[in-house]
Amino acid sequence: METKLTLKLDKTVIQSAKQYAHRRNRSLSGLVEDYFRNLVASEDKQQFHYSPLVEELSGVISEKDLNNLSYTDYLEAKYE
């Protein structure tokens, strides 16, 4: 069951959040609901709901590659 919630936030924060949601083709209500759901979720991975983007990207980098990843080396190679 959906219930209305009223929040008082800084106007600039609201505008920025609306733009963020729009760029991601999401509703602001959906983003807030996901945030609250993740905030109160159990630490059990089964109950933790990741955003669709995180779900899509999970597993892209293997754990072995992640352990050998050096951000400094990456930046040096990128900007040589």
Secondary structure, 3 states (H helix, E strand, C coil): CCCCCCCCCCHHHHHHHHHHHHHCCCCHHHHHHHHHHHHHCCCCCCCCCCCHHHHHHCCCCCHHHHHCCCHHHHHHHHCC
